[in-house]
Amino acid sequence: MSKPRDNWRPYVINALYDYYRYKDIERQAHTQRVTAQYNKGRGGSGATRTTENAALRNGLTRQQEIELQAIEKALRTTRRGPDGKIRVRIMEMVYFRNTHTIEGAAQQVHVSYSTAWRWTDNFVRLVGKNLGLE
C-alpha cells in the first residue's frame, strides 16, 4: 500500500466542505441583537439578556477562523486569475454546496474533466498553502 503524497489533503477538503457552515456561524455571531432589554424585576431571564449572551456567544473556534480565512484568501486569489469566475463556480458546486462531482461541475461550466480536476487540485493546494501545510 503506497503512502499518500499529501497527507494534509483530506483535512483541507473537509474544511472546504464546511465552508458554508463556518460562514453561517460567523454571520450569526455578527448579527446577534445587542440591545439590552430591561425588566421591572431584578436580574432578568436568559432570553432578555441578549447583550450578555452575544458577548458570551461562542462563534468559530480559532482553528475554524484560520481555515475560513485561508479559504477566503484562496477564493480572492482564484477570482483574480484567468477564468476566475468559472473556477470559483466549480469550487462552489463540488465543495461548498456538494451538489456535483468534478465531472458534473465540468459539464455545467463547459470545460473538460481534466481541466476541472486540475483547477480543483490547484485550489486545494492553494488553501493548503494558505494554511501553511504545503
LINUR-V393203 format. One record per helix or strand. SS is the DSSP state (hx for helix, st for strand). FROM is the first residue (numbers start at 1). TO is the last residue. Records with the same first field share a line. If there is no record, write none. Layout:
BEGIN
SS=FROM-TO, FROM-TO
END
This chain:
BEGIN
hx=9-17, 19-30, 46-48, 50-56, 62-80, 84-96, 102-109, 113-130
END
